[in-house]
Amino acid sequence: MASSEEIFAKVQEALVDALGVEEDEVTPEATMVGDLGAESIDFLDIVFKLEKAFGINIPREELFPDDILTNAKYVQDGKVTEEGITALKERLSWANLSKFEQNPRVQDFGNLLSVNDLCRYVASKI
């Protein structure tokens, strides 16, 4: 099994390649969208590179819970409901949702995923 340092190094390499950012910008705390400028199209490339680097399969819904964020059962007035937060926690058990819970606006969800979260996800898959 790969160490957390080895996982971070491969994730960092994938992000530098996919996003065209500098290596020193890809810190554990950096957010994919807010800090690294990832756009939805970039995530396809990131997923491909991670699958190749780690020999894993990444189903889209495991990283991008669009089915929850667009479901009226889980979203009201542009905010994720308590029931929606519970569903997100179940689906994204590897992600730290504490900051998002404080103000769960759907439009801010893209700023949630950090490099550290991505590393925890990969570790859970290998």
The first five atom37 places (N, CA, C, CB, O) and aatype in JSON, in Angstrom:
{
  "aatype": [12, 0, 15, 15, 6, 6, 9, 13, 0, 11, 19, 5, 6, 0, 10, 19, 3, 0, 10, 7, 19, 6, 6, 3, 6, 19, 16, 14, 6, 0, 16, 12, 19, 7, 3, 10, 7, 0, 6, 15, 9, 3, 13, 10, 3, 9, 19, 13, 11, 10, 6, 11, 0, 13, 7, 9, 2, 9, 14, 1, 6, 6, 10, 13, 14, 3, 3, 9, 10, 16, 2, 0, 11, 18, 19, 5, 3, 7, 11, 19, 16, 6, 6, 7, 9, 16, 0, 10, 11, 6, 1, 10, 15, 17, 0, 2, 10, 15, 11, 13, 6, 5, 2, 14, 1, 19, 5, 3, 13, 7, 2, 10, 10, 15, 19, 2, 3, 10, 4, 1, 18, 19, 0, 15, 11, 9],
  "atom_mask": [
    [1, 1, 1, 1, 1],
    [1, 1, 1, 1, 1],
    [1, 1, 1, 1, 1],
    [1, 1, 1, 1, 1],
    [1, 1, 1, 1, 1],
    [1, 1, 1, 1, 1],
    [1, 1, 1, 1, 1],
    [1, 1, 1, 1, 1],
    [1, 1, 1, 1, 1],
    [1, 1, 1, 1, 1],
    [1, 1, 1, 1, 1],
    [1, 1, 1, 1, 1],
    [1, 1, 1, 1, 1],
    [1, 1, 1, 1, 1],
    [1, 1, 1, 1, 1],
    [1, 1, 1, 1, 1],
    [1, 1, 1, 1, 1],
    [1, 1, 1, 1, 1],
    [1, 1, 1, 1, 1],
    [1, 1, 1, 0, 1],
    [1, 1, 1, 1, 1],
    [1, 1, 1, 1, 1],
    [1, 1, 1, 1, 1],
    [1, 1, 1, 1, 1],
    [1, 1, 1, 1, 1],
    [1, 1, 1, 1, 1],
    [1, 1, 1, 1, 1],
    [1, 1, 1, 1, 1],
    [1, 1, 1, 1, 1],
    [1, 1, 1, 1, 1],
    [1, 1, 1, 1, 1],
    [1, 1, 1, 1, 1],
    [1, 1, 1, 1, 1],
    [1, 1, 1, 0, 1],
    [1, 1, 1, 1, 1],
    [1, 1, 1, 1, 1],
    [1, 1, 1, 0, 1],
    [1, 1, 1, 1, 1],
    [1, 1, 1, 1, 1],
    [1, 1, 1, 1, 1],
    [1, 1, 1, 1, 1],
    [1, 1, 1, 1, 1],
    [1, 1, 1, 1, 1],
    [1, 1, 1, 1, 1],
    [1, 1, 1, 1, 1],
    [1, 1, 1, 1, 1],
    [1, 1, 1, 1, 1],
    [1, 1, 1, 1, 1],
    [1, 1, 1, 1, 1],
    [1, 1, 1, 1, 1],
    [1, 1, 1, 1, 1],
    [1, 1, 1, 1, 1],
    [1, 1, 1, 1, 1],
    [1, 1, 1, 1, 1],
    [1, 1, 1, 0, 1],
    [1, 1, 1, 1, 1],
    [1, 1, 1, 1, 1],
    [1, 1, 1, 1, 1],
    [1, 1, 1, 1, 1],
    [1, 1, 1, 1, 1],
    [1, 1, 1, 1, 1],
    [1, 1, 1, 1, 1],
    [1, 1, 1, 1, 1],
    [1, 1, 1, 1, 1],
    [1, 1, 1, 1, 1],
    [1, 1, 1, 1, 1],
    [1, 1, 1, 1, 1],
    [1, 1, 1, 1, 1],
    [1, 1, 1, 1, 1],
    [1, 1, 1, 1, 1],
    [1, 1, 1, 1, 1],
    [1, 1, 1, 1, 1],
    [1, 1, 1, 1, 1],
    [1, 1, 1, 1, 1],
    [1, 1, 1, 1, 1],
    [1, 1, 1, 1, 1],
    [1, 1, 1, 1, 1],
    [1, 1, 1, 0, 1],
    [1, 1, 1, 1, 1],
    [1, 1, 1, 1, 1],
    [1, 1, 1, 1, 1],
    [1, 1, 1, 1, 1],
    [1, 1, 1, 1, 1],
    [1, 1, 1, 0, 1],
    [1, 1, 1, 1, 1],
    [1, 1, 1, 1, 1],
    [1, 1, 1, 1, 1],
    [1, 1, 1, 1, 1],
    [1, 1, 1, 1, 1],
    [1, 1, 1, 1, 1],
    [1, 1, 1, 1, 1],
    [1, 1, 1, 1, 1],
    [1, 1, 1, 1, 1],
    [1, 1, 1, 1, 1],
    [1, 1, 1, 1, 1],
    [1, 1, 1, 1, 1],
    [1, 1, 1, 1, 1],
    [1, 1, 1, 1, 1],
    [1, 1, 1, 1, 1],
    [1, 1, 1, 1, 1],
    [1, 1, 1, 1, 1],
    [1, 1, 1, 1, 1],
    [1, 1, 1, 1, 1],
    [1, 1, 1, 1, 1],
    [1, 1, 1, 1, 1],
    [1, 1, 1, 1, 1],
    [1, 1, 1, 1, 1],
    [1, 1, 1, 1, 1],
    [1, 1, 1, 1, 1],
    [1, 1, 1, 0, 1],
    [1, 1, 1, 1, 1],
    [1, 1, 1, 1, 1],
    [1, 1, 1, 1, 1],
    [1, 1, 1, 1, 1],
    [1, 1, 1, 1, 1],
    [1, 1, 1, 1, 1],
    [1, 1, 1, 1, 1],
    [1, 1, 1, 1, 1],
    [1, 1, 1, 1, 1],
    [1, 1, 1, 1, 1],
    [1, 1, 1, 1, 1],
    [1, 1, 1, 1, 1],
    [1, 1, 1, 1, 1],
    [1, 1, 1, 1, 1],
    [1, 1, 1, 1, 1],
    [1, 1, 1, 1, 1]
  ],
  "atom_positions": [
    [[0.85, -1.19, 0.0], [0.0, 0.0, 0.0], [0.88, 1.25, 0.0], [-0.96, 0.0, 1.23], [1.92, 1.29, 0.67]],
    [[0.47, 2.23, -0.75], [1.24, 3.47, -0.88], [1.11, 4.32, 0.39], [0.77, 4.27, -2.11], [0.07, 4.34, 1.04]],
    [[2.19, 5.01, 0.71], [2.16, 5.91, 1.86], [1.4, 7.18, 1.48], [3.6, 6.25, 2.34], [1.17, 7.45, 0.3]],
    [[1.03, 7.95, 2.49], [0.31, 9.2, 2.21], [1.19, 10.16, 1.4], [-0.13, 9.88, 3.52], [0.68, 10.93, 0.59]],
    [[2.5, 10.12, 1.61], [3.41, 10.97, 0.84], [3.44, 10.55, -0.63], [4.83, 10.92, 1.43], [3.47, 11.4, -1.52]],
    [[3.45, 9.23, -0.87], [3.44, 8.73, -2.25], [2.13, 9.07, -2.94], [3.68, 7.2, -2.27], [2.11, 9.44, -4.12]],
    [[1.03, 8.95, -2.22], [-0.27, 9.3, -2.79], [-0.3, 10.78, -3.14], [-1.43, 8.94, -1.81], [-0.7, 11.16, -4.23]],
    [[0.14, 11.62, -2.19], [0.14, 13.07, -2.46], [1.0, 13.39, -3.68], [0.66, 13.84, -1.23], [0.59, 14.2, -4.52]],
    [[2.17, 12.79, -3.79], [3.07, 13.08, -4.92], [2.41, 12.75, -6.26], [4.37, 12.3, -4.77], [2.53, 13.52, -7.21]],
    [[1.72, 11.61, -6.33], [1.06, 11.23, -7.58], [-0.15, 12.12, -7.86], [0.62, 9.75, -7.52], [-0.39, 12.5, -9.01]],
    [[-0.91, 12.46, -6.83], [-2.05, 13.37, -7.01], [-1.53, 14.73, -7.46], [-2.88, 13.49, -5.68], [-2.09, 15.34, -8.37]],
    [[-0.49, 15.2, -6.82], [0.1, 16.5, -7.19], [0.54, 16.49, -8.65], [1.3, 16.83, -6.26], [0.28, 17.44, -9.38]],
    [[1.2, 15.44, -9.06], [1.66, 15.33, -10.45], [0.48, 15.35, -11.42], [2.48, 14.03, -10.64], [0.53, 16.02, -12.45]],
    [[-0.58, 14.62, -11.09], [-1.76, 14.59, -11.94], [-2.4, 15.97, -12.06], [-2.79, 13.59, -11.39], [-2.82, 16.38, -13.14]],
    [[-2.45, 16.69, -10.95], [-3.07, 18.03, -10.95], [-2.21, 19.04, -11.7], [-3.3, 18.51, -9.52], [-2.74, 19.88, -12.43]],
    [[-0.91, 18.98, -11.53], [-0.01, 19.89, -12.26], [-0.19, 19.67, -13.76], [1.48, 19.66, -11.84], [-0.29, 20.62, -14.53]],
    [[-0.23, 18.41, -14.16], [-0.38, 18.06, -15.57], [-1.75, 18.47, -16.12], [-0.16, 16.56, -15.76], [-1.84, 19.03, -17.21]],
    [[-2.8, 18.18, -15.37], [-4.17, 18.44, -15.84], [-4.53, 19.92, -15.82], [-5.16, 17.67, -15.0], [-5.25, 20.39, -16.7]],
    [[-4.04, 20.65, -14.83], [-4.46, 22.04, -14.65], [-3.44, 23.07, -15.1], [-4.79, 22.27, -13.21], [-3.74, 24.26, -15.18]],
    [[-2.23, 22.62, -15.39], [-1.19, 23.55, -15.81], [-0.77, 24.52, -14.72], [0.0, 0.0, 0.0], [-0.39, 25.66, -14.99]],
    [[-0.84, 24.06, -13.47], [-0.42, 24.89, -12.34], [0.99, 24.49, -11.92], [-1.41, 24.75, -11.14], [1.49, 23.45, -12.35]],
    [[1.61, 25.31, -11.11], [2.94, 25.01, -10.6], [2.84, 24.0, -9.45], [3.66, 26.3, -10.13], [1.85, 23.96, -8.72]],
    [[3.87, 23.2, -9.31], [3.88, 22.18, -8.27], [3.67, 22.77, -6.87], [5.2, 21.42, -8.3], [2.96, 22.18, -6.05]],
    [[4.28, 23.92, -6.61], [4.16, 24.51, -5.26], [2.77, 25.07, -4.97], [5.19, 25.6, -5.1], [2.46, 25.39, -3.82]],
    [[1.93, 25.19, -6.01], [0.55, 25.63, -5.8], [-0.33, 24.5, -5.3], [-0.03, 26.2, -7.09], [-1.36, 24.74, -4.66]],
    [[0.07, 23.26, -5.59], [-0.72, 22.08, -5.22], [-0.32, 21.66, -3.82], [-0.51, 20.92, -6.24], [0.5, 20.75, -3.63]],
    [[-0.91, 22.32, -2.84], [-0.69, 22.01, -1.43], [-1.87, 21.17, -0.93], [-0.52, 23.31, -0.57], [-2.92, 21.15, -1.57]],
    [[-1.7, 20.47, 0.19], [-2.82, 19.68, 0.7], [-4.09, 20.5, 0.95], [-2.41, 19.0, 1.99], [-5.2, 19.99, 0.76]],
    [[-3.94, 21.74, 1.36], [-5.09, 22.58, 1.69], [-5.73, 23.26, 0.48], [-4.69, 23.63, 2.69], [-6.84, 23.77, 0.58]],
    [[-5.03, 23.28, -0.66], [-5.54, 23.97, -1.84], [-6.86, 23.36, -2.3], [-4.51, 23.93, -2.99], [-7.0, 22.14, -2.35]],
    [[-7.83, 24.22, -2.63], [-9.1, 23.73, -3.17], [-8.97, 23.59, -4.68], [-10.28, 24.67, -2.78], [-8.28, 24.36, -5.34]],
    [[-9.66, 22.6, -5.18], [-9.56, 22.3, -6.61], [-10.05, 23.46, -7.47], [-10.35, 21.05, -6.94], [-9.4, 23.83, -8.45]],
    [[-11.18, 24.04, -7.11], [-11.77, 25.1, -7.92], [-11.25, 26.47, -7.51], [-13.3, 25.07, -7.8], [-10.72, 27.21, -8.34]],
    [[-11.4, 26.8, -6.24], [-11.04, 28.13, -5.76], [-9.57, 28.46, -5.89], [0.0, 0.0, 0.0], [-9.22, 29.56, -6.33]],
    [[-8.69, 27.53, -5.5], [-7.26, 27.8, -5.51], [-6.55, 27.37, -6.79], [-6.62, 27.11, -4.35], [-5.65, 28.06, -7.27]],
    [[-6.97, 26.24, -7.35], [-6.27, 25.7, -8.51], [-6.97, 26.0, -9.83], [-6.1, 24.22, -8.36], [-6.44, 25.71, -10.9]],
    [[-8.17, 26.57, -9.76], [-8.87, 26.98, -10.97], [-9.46, 25.87, -11.81], [0.0, 0.0, 0.0], [-9.7, 26.05, -13.01]],
    [[-9.69, 24.7, -11.22], [-10.26, 23.59, -11.97], [-11.68, 23.93, -12.42], [-10.25, 22.3, -11.13], [-12.47, 24.5, -11.67]],
    [[-11.98, 23.56, -13.64], [-13.33, 23.71, -14.19], [-13.88, 22.32, -14.42], [-13.33, 24.56, -15.51], [-13.15, 21.34, -14.38]],
    [[-15.18, 22.24, -14.68], [-15.82, 20.93, -14.8], [-15.13, 20.05, -15.85], [-17.29, 21.1, -15.16], [-14.98, 18.85, -15.63]],
    [[-14.72, 20.61, -16.95], [-14.05, 19.82, -17.99], [-12.71, 19.27, -17.49], [-13.83, 20.68, -19.25], [-12.29, 18.19, -17.91]],
    [[-12.05, 19.99, -16.6], [-10.76, 19.55, -16.06], [-10.91, 18.29, -15.21], [-10.13, 20.66, -15.21], [-9.99, 17.47, -15.15]],
    [[-12.05, 18.13, -14.57], [-12.23, 16.98, -13.69], [-12.2, 15.66, -14.46], [-13.53, 17.1, -12.93], [-11.78, 14.64, -13.92]],
    [[-12.64, 15.68, -15.71], [-12.56, 14.46, -16.53], [-11.1, 14.06, -16.72], [-13.24, 14.67, -17.89], [-10.76, 12.88, -16.61]],
    [[-10.25, 15.04, -17.01], [-8.83, 14.78, -17.19], [-8.18, 14.33, -15.88], [-8.13, 16.03, -17.74], [-7.36, 13.42, -15.87]],
    [[-8.55, 14.98, -14.79], [-8.01, 14.62, -13.48], [-8.37, 13.18, -13.13], [-8.53, 15.59, -12.39], [-7.51, 12.41, -12.7]],
    [[-9.63, 12.83, -13.33], [-10.08, 11.46, -13.04], [-9.29, 10.46, -13.88], [-11.6, 11.32, -13.31], [-8.83, 9.44, -13.37]],
    [[-9.14, 10.75, -15.18], [-8.38, 9.86, -16.07], [-6.95, 9.68, -15.57], [-8.38, 10.42, -17.5], [-6.45, 8.55, -15.51]],
    [[-6.31, 10.78, -15.22], [-4.91, 10.72, -14.77], [-4.78, 9.96, -13.44], [-4.34, 12.15, -14.63], [-3.82, 9.22, -13.24]],
    [[-5.73, 10.15, -12.54], [-5.7, 9.43, -11.26], [-5.94, 7.94, -11.46], [-6.73, 10.01, -10.29], [-5.29, 7.11, -10.83]],
    [[-6.89, 7.61, -12.33], [-7.15, 6.19, -12.61], [-5.9, 5.52, -13.16], [-8.33, 6.05, -13.6], [-5.56, 4.4, -12.78]],
    [[-5.23, 6.21, -14.07], [-4.02, 5.66, -14.68], [-2.87, 5.56, -13.67], [-3.59, 6.53, -15.88], [-2.18, 4.55, -13.62]],
    [[-2.68, 6.6, -12.87], [-1.57, 6.63, -11.91], [-1.71, 5.58, -10.82], [-1.48, 8.0, -11.28], [-0.71, 5.02, -10.36]],
    [[-2.96, 5.32, -10.4], [-3.16, 4.41, -9.27], [-3.78, 3.07, -9.64], [-4.04, 5.08, -8.26], [-3.92, 2.19, -8.79]],
    [[-4.14, 2.9, -10.91], [-4.77, 1.64, -11.33], [-6.11, 1.41, -10.67], [0.0, 0.0, 0.0], [-6.43, 0.28, -10.28]],
    [[-6.9, 2.48, -10.55], [-8.21, 2.39, -9.91], [-9.29, 2.84, -10.88], [-8.25, 3.23, -8.61], [-9.0, 3.45, -11.91]],
    [[-10.53, 2.54, -10.53], [-11.68, 3.03, -11.29], [-12.41, 4.05, -10.43], [-12.64, 1.84, -11.71], [-12.69, 3.8, -9.26]],
    [[-12.7, 5.22, -11.02], [-13.36, 6.28, -10.27], [-14.72, 6.58, -10.9], [-12.48, 7.56, -10.22], [-14.79, 7.3, -11.9]],
    [[-15.8, 6.03, -10.34], [-17.13, 6.36, -10.85], [-17.42, 7.84, -10.62], [-18.2, 5.48, -10.17], [-17.14, 8.37, -9.54]],
    [[-17.98, 8.49, -11.6], [-18.22, 9.93, -11.54], [-18.98, 10.34, -10.27], [-19.0, 10.38, -12.78], [-18.63, 11.33, -9.63]],
    [[-20.0, 9.59, -9.91], [-20.84, 9.99, -8.78], [-20.1, 9.94, -7.44], [-22.06, 9.09, -8.72], [-20.57, 10.54, -6.47]],
    [[-18.97, 9.26, -7.38], [-18.22, 9.21, -6.13], [-17.5, 10.52, -5.83], [-17.21, 8.07, -6.17], [-17.29, 10.86, -4.67]],
    [[-17.13, 11.24, -6.87], [-16.45, 12.53, -6.67], [-17.38, 13.72, -6.89], [-15.27, 12.63, -7.61], [-17.17, 14.78, -6.3]],
    [[-18.38, 13.55, -7.72], [-19.26, 14.66, -8.1], [-20.71, 14.27, -7.87], [-19.03, 15.07, -9.58], [-21.35, 13.71, -8.76]],
    [[-21.24, 14.57, -6.71], [-22.59, 14.13, -6.35], [-23.69, 15.01, -6.94], [-22.73, 14.09, -4.84], [-24.55, 15.51, -6.22]],
    [[-23.66, 15.2, -8.26], [-24.64, 16.06, -8.93], [-26.08, 15.61, -8.66], [-24.38, 16.08, -10.42], [-26.99, 16.43, -8.57]],
    [[-26.27, 14.28, -8.53], [-27.61, 13.77, -8.29], [-28.17, 14.25, -6.95], [-27.61, 12.26, -8.35], [-29.38, 14.35, -6.79]],
    [[-27.3, 14.53, -6.0], [-27.74, 15.06, -4.71], [-27.94, 16.57, -4.82], [-26.72, 14.73, -3.6], [-28.94, 17.11, -4.33]],
    [[-27.0, 17.24, -5.44], [-27.02, 18.7, -5.49], [-28.09, 19.28, -6.42], [-25.67, 19.21, -5.93], [-28.37, 20.48, -6.38]],
    [[-28.7, 18.44, -7.24], [-29.76, 18.91, -8.13], [-31.12, 18.32, -7.76], [-29.43, 18.57, -9.58], [-32.1, 18.51, -8.49]],
    [[-31.19, 17.63, -6.65], [-32.41, 16.95, -6.23], [-33.2, 17.85, -5.27], [-32.07, 15.59, -5.56], [-32.69, 18.26, -4.23]],
    [[-34.45, 18.14, -5.62], [-35.29, 19.01, -4.78], [-35.51, 18.41, -3.39], [-36.64, 19.24, -5.47], [-35.84, 19.14, -2.45]],
    [[-35.33, 17.12, -3.25], [-35.45, 16.47, -1.94], [-34.33, 16.95, -1.0], [-35.41, 14.93, -2.09], [-34.51, 16.99, 0.22]],
    [[-33.17, 17.3, -1.59], [-31.99, 17.66, -0.81], [-31.61, 19.13, -0.87], [-30.84, 16.85, -1.27], [-30.75, 19.58, -0.12]],
    [[-32.24, 19.88, -1.75], [-31.89, 21.29, -1.93], [-33.14, 22.14, -1.88], [-31.14, 21.51, -3.26], [-34.12, 21.86, -2.55]],
    [[-33.09, 23.2, -1.07], [-34.2, 24.16, -1.0], [-33.61, 25.56, -0.96], [-35.11, 23.89, 0.25], [-32.68, 25.84, -0.2]],
    [[-34.16, 26.43, -1.79], [-33.71, 27.82, -1.85], [-32.2, 27.94, -2.07], [-34.09, 28.55, -0.58], [-31.55, 28.82, -1.49]],
    [[-31.65, 27.06, -2.9], [-30.23, 27.13, -3.23], [-29.29, 26.59, -2.17], [0.0, 0.0, 0.0], [-28.07, 26.68, -2.31]],
    [[-29.85, 26.03, -1.11], [-29.01, 25.47, -0.03], [-29.32, 23.99, 0.15], [-29.24, 26.24, 1.3], [-30.45, 23.54, -0.02]],
    [[-28.28, 23.25, 0.51], [-28.43, 21.83, 0.79], [-29.07, 21.68, 2.15], [-27.07, 21.08, 0.72], [-28.62, 22.27, 3.13]],
    [[-30.12, 20.88, 2.21], [-30.83, 20.66, 3.47], [-30.03, 19.74, 4.39], [-32.23, 20.06, 3.2], [-29.01, 19.17, 3.99]],
    [[-30.5, 19.61, 5.61], [-29.85, 18.72, 6.57], [-29.83, 17.29, 6.03], [-30.56, 18.77, 7.94], [-28.85, 16.57, 6.18]],
    [[-30.95, 16.88, 5.41], [-31.02, 15.55, 4.81], [-30.01, 15.42, 3.67], [-32.46, 15.27, 4.3], [-29.41, 14.36, 3.48]],
    [[-29.83, 16.49, 2.92], [-28.85, 16.5, 1.83], [-27.43, 16.41, 2.36], [0.0, 0.0, 0.0], [-26.59, 15.71, 1.78]],
    [[-27.15, 17.11, 3.45], [-25.83, 17.04, 4.08], [-25.53, 15.6, 4.51], [-25.74, 18.01, 5.3], [-24.43, 15.1, 4.33]],
    [[-26.55, 14.95, 5.09], [-26.39, 13.56, 5.51], [-26.07, 12.68, 4.31], [-27.66, 13.05, 6.23], [-25.2, 11.82, 4.39]],
    [[-26.78, 12.88, 3.2], [-26.53, 12.1, 1.98], [-25.13, 12.37, 1.44], [-27.59, 12.42, 0.9], [-24.45, 11.44, 0.99]],
    [[-24.7, 13.63, 1.48], [-23.34, 13.96, 1.02], [-22.29, 13.3, 1.9], [-23.14, 15.49, 1.02], [-21.29, 12.78, 1.4]],
    [[-22.51, 13.31, 3.22], [-21.55, 12.69, 4.14], [-21.43, 11.19, 3.89], [-21.96, 12.94, 5.59], [-20.34, 10.62, 3.99]],
    [[-22.54, 10.56, 3.57], [-22.51, 9.13, 3.27], [-21.74, 8.86, 1.99], [-23.94, 8.56, 3.16], [-20.92, 7.95, 1.92]],
    [[-22.01, 9.66, 0.97], [-21.38, 9.48, -0.33], [-19.92, 9.89, -0.33], [-22.13, 10.27, -1.39], [-19.08, 9.23, -0.93]],
    [[-19.62, 10.98, 0.36], [-18.27, 11.55, 0.35], [-17.62, 11.4, 1.72], [-18.31, 13.04, -0.06], [-17.13, 12.38, 2.29]],
    [[-17.61, 10.2, 2.23], [-17.09, 9.97, 3.58], [-15.63, 10.4, 3.73], [-17.23, 8.51, 3.94], [-15.17, 10.64, 4.85]],
    [[-14.92, 10.5, 2.65], [-13.51, 10.89, 2.65], [-13.32, 12.42, 2.65], [-12.82, 10.3, 1.43], [-12.2, 12.89, 2.85]],
    [[-14.39, 13.18, 2.45], [-14.28, 14.65, 2.36], [-14.62, 15.31, 3.69], [-15.21, 15.19, 1.26], [-15.46, 14.81, 4.45]],
    [[-13.97, 16.41, 3.96], [-14.27, 17.2, 5.15], [-15.36, 18.21, 4.78], [-12.98, 17.92, 5.71], [-15.09, 19.19, 4.08]],
    [[-16.56, 17.98, 5.24], [-17.69, 18.84, 4.9], [-18.01, 19.89, 5.96], [-18.91, 17.99, 4.67], [-18.99, 20.62, 5.84]],
    [[-17.19, 19.97, 7.0], [-17.51, 20.86, 8.12], [-17.65, 22.32, 7.69], [-16.44, 20.75, 9.19], [-18.57, 23.0, 8.15]],
    [[-16.79, 22.81, 6.85], [-16.87, 24.2, 6.39], [-18.12, 24.41, 5.53], [-15.6, 24.58, 5.6], [-18.81, 25.42, 5.67]],
    [[-18.4, 23.46, 4.65], [-19.58, 23.55, 3.79], [-20.86, 23.54, 4.62], [-19.59, 22.39, 2.78], [-21.82, 24.24, 4.29]],
    [[-20.9, 22.76, 5.69], [-22.08, 22.67, 6.54], [-22.46, 24.01, 7.15], [-21.84, 21.67, 7.65], [-23.64, 24.27, 7.38]],
    [[-21.48, 24.87, 7.39], [-21.76, 26.17, 8.0], [-22.6, 27.06, 7.09], [-20.46, 26.87, 8.35], [-23.4, 27.86, 7.57]],
    [[-22.42, 26.93, 5.79], [-23.2, 27.7, 4.81], [-23.3, 26.85, 3.55], [-22.54, 29.11, 4.51], [-22.55, 27.05, 2.59]],
    [[-24.24, 25.89, 3.54], [-24.3, 24.89, 2.48], [-24.96, 25.34, 1.17], [-25.02, 23.7, 3.0], [-25.9, 24.71, 0.69]],
    [[-24.45, 26.44, 0.62], [-24.99, 26.9, -0.66], [-24.47, 26.0, -1.78], [-24.59, 28.38, -0.93], [-23.28, 25.72, -1.87]],
    [[-25.4, 25.55, -2.63], [-25.05, 24.65, -3.72], [-23.95, 25.25, -4.58], [-26.29, 24.34, -4.58], [-23.02, 24.55, -4.98]],
    [[-24.04, 26.54, -4.85], [-23.06, 27.19, -5.72], [-21.65, 27.17, -5.14], [-23.47, 28.61, -5.99], [-20.68, 27.33, -5.88]],
    [[-21.52, 26.97, -3.84], [-20.2, 26.93, -3.21], [-19.61, 25.53, -3.12], [-20.28, 27.53, -1.83], [-18.47, 25.36, -2.7]],
    [[-20.39, 24.52, -3.49], [-19.92, 23.15, -3.33], [-18.64, 22.89, -4.1], [-21.0, 22.18, -3.79], [-17.78, 22.15, -3.62]],
    [[-18.49, 23.48, -5.27], [-17.29, 23.27, -6.08], [-16.02, 23.72, -5.39], [0.0, 0.0, 0.0], [-14.93, 23.25, -5.72]],
    [[-16.13, 24.63, -4.44], [-14.96, 25.11, -3.71], [-14.63, 24.22, -2.51], [-15.18, 26.53, -3.24], [-13.7, 24.52, -1.76]],
    [[-15.37, 23.16, -2.33], [-15.2, 22.28, -1.18], [-14.02, 21.34, -1.32], [-16.45, 21.49, -0.96], [-13.23, 21.18, -0.39]],
    [[-13.89, 20.71, -2.47], [-12.92, 19.64, -2.66], [-11.48, 20.17, -2.61], [-13.17, 18.94, -3.99], [-11.08, 21.0, -3.43]],
    [[-10.71, 19.67, -1.64], [-9.31, 20.07, -1.52], [-8.41, 18.95, -2.02], [-8.97, 20.43, -0.05], [-8.86, 17.82, -2.23]],
    [[-7.16, 19.27, -2.21], [-6.18, 18.27, -2.61], [-6.11, 17.18, -1.55], [-4.78, 18.92, -2.82], [-6.0, 16.0, -1.88]],
    [[-6.17, 17.55, -0.29], [-6.15, 16.58, 0.8], [-7.35, 15.63, 0.71], [-6.15, 17.31, 2.15], [-7.21, 14.43, 0.93]],
    [[-8.53, 16.18, 0.39], [-9.71, 15.34, 0.23], [-9.49, 14.33, -0.9], [-10.96, 16.2, -0.06], [-9.83, 13.15, -0.78]],
    [[-8.92, 14.82, -2.0], [-8.66, 13.96, -3.14], [-7.69, 12.84, -2.76], [-8.11, 14.78, -4.32], [-7.86, 11.69, -3.18]],
    [[-6.68, 13.17, -1.98], [-5.72, 12.16, -1.52], [-6.41, 11.12, -0.62], [-4.56, 12.83, -0.75], [-6.14, 9.93, -0.73]],
    [[-7.3, 11.58, 0.27], [-8.04, 10.64, 1.13], [-8.93, 9.73, 0.29], [-8.89, 11.41, 2.18], [-9.06, 8.55, 0.58]],
    [[-9.54, 10.3, -0.75], [-10.37, 9.49, -1.63], [-9.54, 8.39, -2.3], [-11.05, 10.38, -2.69], [-9.92, 7.22, -2.29]],
    [[-8.41, 8.8, -2.88], [-7.55, 7.83, -3.54], [-7.11, 6.74, -2.56], [-6.32, 8.53, -4.16], [-7.12, 5.55, -2.9]],
    [[-6.72, 7.13, -1.36], [-6.29, 6.16, -0.34], [-7.41, 5.17, -0.03], [-5.86, 6.88, 0.94], [-7.14, 4.0, 0.23]],
    [[-8.65, 5.65, -0.05], [-9.78, 4.75, 0.23], [-10.01, 3.75, -0.91], [-11.05, 5.56, 0.47], [-10.64, 2.7, -0.72]],
    [[-9.51, 4.08, -2.1], [-9.72, 3.21, -3.26], [-8.61, 2.19, -3.47], [-9.86, 4.06, -4.5], [-8.82, 1.17, -4.13]],
    [[-7.42, 2.46, -2.92], [-6.3, 1.54, -3.17], [-6.04, 0.59, -2.01], [-5.03, 2.32, -3.47], [-5.13, -0.24, -2.08]]
  ]
}
